Amino acid sequence: MRTRTVTGGDGVEIHVEERGPADAHPLLLIHGFSQSRLAWTPQYDSALTDDYRLVAMDLRGHGASGTPSDPDAYRDSTLWADDVRAVIEGLNLDAPTLVGWSYGGLVVSDYLATHGGDAVSGIVLVGAITEKGTDDADRFAGDEFVALDSGFRSTDVEESVDTLAQFVRLCVEESLDDADFYRALGYNVAVPPFVRAAMQDRAVEHETALAGVETPILLVHGEDDPVVRSDAAAKHADLFPNAELELYADVGHSPFFEAPDRFEADLRAFLG
């Protein structure tokens, strides 16, 4: 494992970990809301690291990355986009494939809308959103996830931890074992409530920009996703001109965790 820090948008330090051959095709893994790079542990522990350069970044305000105190630092699409570009350029990632899970799909969309798709060779969106604060974004958000919103913002320790415990369990269809549950709970709790609130309050829609992206795209979505309804993936399949859609039966919000072998196979097939 190799660790790096790059300077992202507005000078925020972005923490990065990578595994796999340095000269292999790079996959830039971008986690979701209130998560961390550790969400990608199944991929780091897989045979993907034999053939690909896996690079996982902590989003601003998450994991080991910097946490600006100004909520506006989490509302500006350009800043999220510049964080991604900083990783690509800082690590000299040659035509990487961007892999965005959940809110990470919005960050990928921020990047594409701001910087275009010329520097990347492929995009993988997993249980992803690409907009926030729109009618469709509200429609695609699962009821159980929406019900947690006040707890995401709460500064009461007991309420906050209880909410995040519910969220961790909501991210998978089956029950987590204790080790996986507490690991995920730990990095979710580490994100300050004001960061989650600012991210939830974003109002952003990239549909026009994304419709012009001709980069090949793989859409992966669990049919039983209670966080982001699978209708979102159907919209993305219509929106992107070069998209292919894989729906996973009996899988929830985390296909790469719940069905890692199939996810690896689909990823390898997409990458060719």
C-alpha positions as CSV (number, residue, x, y, z in Angstrom):
1,M,0.0,0.0,0.0
2,R,1.2,3.5,-0.9
3,T,-0.2,6.7,0.6
4,R,-0.1,10.2,-0.7
5,T,-1.6,13.6,0.0
6,V,-2.4,16.0,-2.8
7,T,-3.7,19.6,-2.7
8,G,-7.3,19.8,-3.9
9,G,-9.7,22.6,-4.5
10,D,-9.2,25.7,-2.4
11,G,-6.1,24.2,-0.9
12,V,-7.7,21.3,0.9
13,E,-5.4,18.3,1.5
14,I,-6.8,15.1,-0.1
15,H,-5.6,11.8,1.3
16,V,-5.0,8.9,-1.2
17,E,-4.1,5.3,-0.9
18,E,-3.2,3.0,-3.7
19,R,-2.4,-0.6,-4.4
20,G,-1.4,-2.6,-7.4
21,P,1.3,-2.1,-10.1
22,A,2.2,1.5,-10.6
23,D,2.3,1.1,-14.4
24,A,-1.1,-0.7,-14.6
25,H,-4.3,0.9,-15.8
26,P,-5.6,3.2,-12.9
27,L,-9.0,2.9,-11.3
28,L,-9.8,6.0,-9.2
29,L,-12.3,4.9,-6.5
30,I,-14.5,7.6,-5.1
31,H,-16.6,6.7,-2.0
32,G,-20.0,7.9,-0.9
33,F,-21.7,10.1,1.6
34,S,-20.1,10.0,5.1
35,Q,-17.9,7.0,4.1
36,S,-14.1,6.8,3.5
37,R,-11.6,5.1,1.2
38,L,-11.9,2.0,3.5
39,A,-15.3,1.3,1.9
40,W,-13.3,-0.2,-1.0
41,T,-11.5,-2.8,1.1
42,P,-13.1,-5.8,-0.8
43,Q,-11.5,-4.4,-4.0
44,Y,-8.1,-3.8,-2.3
45,D,-8.2,-7.4,-1.0
46,S,-9.1,-8.8,-4.5
47,A,-7.2,-10.0,-7.5
48,L,-7.9,-6.6,-9.1
49,T,-4.7,-5.4,-7.5
50,D,-2.7,-7.9,-9.6
51,D,-3.8,-6.2,-12.8
52,Y,-4.9,-2.7,-12.0
53,R,-3.6,0.3,-10.1
54,L,-6.3,0.9,-7.5
55,V,-6.3,4.5,-6.2
56,A,-8.9,5.4,-3.4
57,M,-9.3,9.0,-2.3
58,D,-10.9,10.3,0.9
59,L,-13.4,13.0,-0.1
60,R,-13.0,16.4,1.6
61,G,-14.3,16.3,5.1
62,H,-14.0,12.5,5.2
63,G,-11.4,10.0,6.4
64,A,-7.9,11.4,6.5
65,S,-8.5,14.3,4.1
66,G,-8.8,17.9,5.2
67,T,-12.0,19.2,6.8
68,P,-12.6,22.9,6.0
69,S,-14.8,24.6,8.6
70,D,-16.8,26.6,6.1
71,P,-19.9,24.7,5.0
72,D,-19.6,26.4,1.6
73,A,-16.5,24.3,1.0
74,Y,-18.9,21.3,0.5
75,R,-21.5,23.0,-1.7
76,D,-19.4,24.2,-4.7
77,S,-19.2,21.7,-7.6
78,T,-15.9,23.2,-8.8
79,L,-14.2,22.3,-5.5
80,W,-15.3,18.7,-5.6
81,A,-14.2,18.6,-9.3
82,D,-10.8,20.1,-8.5
83,D,-10.2,17.5,-5.8
84,V,-10.6,14.7,-8.4
85,R,-8.4,16.5,-10.9
86,A,-5.8,17.1,-8.2
87,V,-5.6,13.3,-7.6
88,I,-5.4,12.5,-11.3
89,E,-2.7,15.0,-12.0
90,G,-0.9,14.6,-8.7
91,L,-0.5,10.9,-9.1
92,N,0.0,11.1,-12.9
93,L,-3.0,8.8,-13.6
94,D,-3.0,8.2,-17.3
95,A,-6.5,8.0,-18.6
96,P,-8.0,6.5,-15.4
97,T,-11.4,4.9,-15.0
98,L,-13.4,6.8,-12.4
99,V,-15.5,4.6,-10.1
100,G,-18.0,6.5,-8.1
101,W,-20.3,5.0,-5.5
102,S,-23.5,6.7,-4.3
103,Y,-22.6,10.4,-3.6
104,G,-19.3,9.6,-5.3
105,G,-21.3,9.5,-8.5
106,L,-22.2,13.2,-7.9
107,V,-18.5,14.0,-7.4
108,V,-17.7,12.2,-10.7
109,S,-20.5,14.3,-12.3
110,D,-19.0,17.5,-10.7
111,Y,-15.7,16.6,-12.4
112,L,-17.2,15.8,-15.8
113,A,-19.3,18.9,-15.8
114,T,-16.4,21.1,-14.8
115,H,-13.4,19.5,-16.6
116,G,-15.0,17.2,-19.2
117,G,-14.2,13.6,-19.9
118,D,-11.1,13.9,-22.1
119,A,-8.7,12.9,-19.3
120,V,-10.5,9.7,-18.4
121,S,-11.1,6.5,-20.3
122,G,-14.1,5.1,-18.5
123,I,-16.7,5.8,-15.8
124,V,-18.3,3.3,-13.5
125,L,-21.3,4.5,-11.4
126,V,-22.3,2.2,-8.6
127,G,-25.6,2.9,-6.8
128,A,-25.0,6.4,-7.8
129,I,-26.6,9.8,-7.8
130,T,-25.6,12.6,-10.3
131,E,-27.9,15.4,-9.0
132,K,-29.0,16.8,-5.7
133,G,-31.9,19.1,-4.7
134,T,-34.0,18.4,-7.8
135,D,-37.3,16.7,-8.2
136,D,-35.7,13.6,-9.6
137,A,-33.1,13.5,-6.9
138,D,-35.9,13.6,-4.3
139,R,-37.8,10.9,-6.2
140,F,-34.7,8.6,-6.3
141,A,-33.9,8.9,-2.6
142,G,-35.2,5.9,-0.6
143,D,-37.7,6.6,2.1
144,E,-35.6,5.0,4.8
145,F,-32.6,7.2,3.8
146,V,-34.7,10.3,3.8
147,A,-36.0,9.5,7.3
148,L,-32.4,9.7,8.6
149,D,-31.8,13.3,7.4
150,S,-32.3,15.0,10.7
151,G,-30.0,12.6,12.5
152,F,-27.3,13.1,9.9
153,R,-27.3,16.8,10.9
154,S,-27.6,16.2,14.7
155,T,-24.8,17.3,17.0
156,D,-26.3,15.2,19.8
157,V,-23.8,12.3,20.1
158,E,-26.3,9.6,20.9
159,E,-28.6,10.6,18.1
160,S,-25.8,11.0,15.6
161,V,-24.2,7.6,16.3
162,D,-27.6,5.8,16.3
163,T,-28.5,7.4,12.9
164,L,-25.2,6.4,11.4
165,A,-25.6,2.9,12.7
166,Q,-28.9,2.7,10.9
167,F,-27.3,4.1,7.8
168,V,-24.5,1.6,7.8
169,R,-27.0,-1.2,8.1
170,L,-29.2,0.4,5.3
171,C,-26.2,0.2,2.9
172,V,-26.4,-3.6,2.6
173,E,-29.2,-6.0,1.9
174,E,-28.0,-8.7,4.3
175,S,-26.7,-8.3,7.9
176,L,-23.1,-7.2,8.4
177,D,-20.8,-9.2,10.7
178,D,-19.6,-7.3,13.7
179,A,-16.1,-6.5,12.2
180,D,-17.5,-4.9,9.1
181,F,-20.2,-3.1,10.9
182,Y,-18.0,-1.4,13.5
183,R,-15.3,-0.6,10.9
184,A,-17.9,1.2,8.7
185,L,-19.6,2.8,11.7
186,G,-16.2,4.2,12.8
187,Y,-15.4,6.0,9.6
188,N,-19.0,7.2,9.2
189,V,-19.0,8.7,12.7
190,A,-15.7,10.5,12.0
191,V,-17.4,12.8,9.5
192,P,-18.6,16.0,11.3
193,P,-22.4,16.6,11.2
194,F,-21.9,20.0,9.6
195,V,-20.2,18.3,6.6
196,R,-23.1,15.9,6.1
197,A,-25.6,18.8,6.4
198,A,-23.8,20.9,3.8
199,M,-23.6,17.9,1.4
200,Q,-27.2,17.1,1.9
201,D,-28.2,20.8,1.2
202,R,-26.5,21.0,-2.2
203,A,-28.6,22.0,-5.2
204,V,-26.9,20.8,-8.3
205,E,-28.0,19.4,-11.7
206,H,-25.5,18.4,-14.4
207,E,-27.9,16.8,-16.9
208,T,-27.1,19.0,-19.8
209,A,-23.4,18.6,-19.4
210,L,-23.6,14.8,-18.7
211,A,-25.7,14.2,-21.8
212,G,-22.7,15.2,-23.9
213,V,-20.2,12.9,-22.2
214,E,-19.2,10.2,-24.7
215,T,-16.9,8.3,-22.4
216,P,-17.9,4.6,-22.0
217,I,-19.9,4.2,-18.8
218,L,-20.8,1.1,-16.7
219,L,-23.9,1.5,-14.5
220,V,-24.1,-0.9,-11.6
221,H,-27.1,-0.9,-9.3
222,G,-28.7,-3.2,-6.7
223,E,-32.4,-3.9,-7.5
224,D,-33.2,-3.7,-3.8
225,D,-31.2,-0.5,-3.1
226,P,-33.1,1.4,-0.3
227,V,-30.8,4.5,-0.4
228,V,-30.8,5.3,-4.1
229,R,-33.7,3.7,-6.0
230,S,-32.7,1.7,-9.1
231,D,-34.9,4.1,-11.1
232,A,-31.8,6.4,-10.9
233,A,-29.8,3.9,-12.9
234,A,-32.5,3.7,-15.5
235,K,-32.4,7.4,-16.0
236,H,-28.6,7.4,-16.3
237,A,-28.8,4.6,-18.9
238,D,-31.0,7.0,-21.0
239,L,-28.9,10.0,-20.2
240,F,-25.4,8.8,-21.2
241,P,-25.0,7.9,-24.9
242,N,-22.4,5.1,-24.2
243,A,-23.8,3.5,-21.1
244,E,-24.4,-0.2,-20.2
245,L,-26.5,-1.1,-17.2
246,E,-26.0,-4.1,-14.8
247,L,-28.8,-4.6,-12.3
248,Y,-28.0,-6.9,-9.4
249,A,-30.9,-9.0,-8.0
250,D,-31.1,-9.4,-4.2
251,V,-28.5,-6.7,-3.7
252,G,-28.8,-3.4,-1.9
253,H,-26.8,-0.1,-2.0
254,S,-23.3,-1.7,-2.1
255,P,-22.9,-4.1,-5.0
256,F,-19.1,-4.0,-4.8
257,F,-19.3,-5.2,-1.2
258,E,-22.4,-7.4,-1.3
259,A,-21.4,-9.2,-4.6
260,P,-17.7,-8.5,-5.0
261,D,-17.0,-11.4,-7.3
262,R,-19.7,-10.4,-9.8
263,F,-18.6,-6.7,-9.5
264,E,-15.0,-7.7,-10.3
265,A,-16.1,-9.7,-13.3
266,D,-18.3,-6.9,-14.6
267,L,-15.6,-4.4,-14.1
268,R,-13.0,-6.5,-15.9
269,A,-15.4,-7.1,-18.8
270,F,-16.1,-3.4,-19.0
271,L,-12.4,-2.5,-18.9
272,G,-11.6,-5.1,-21.6
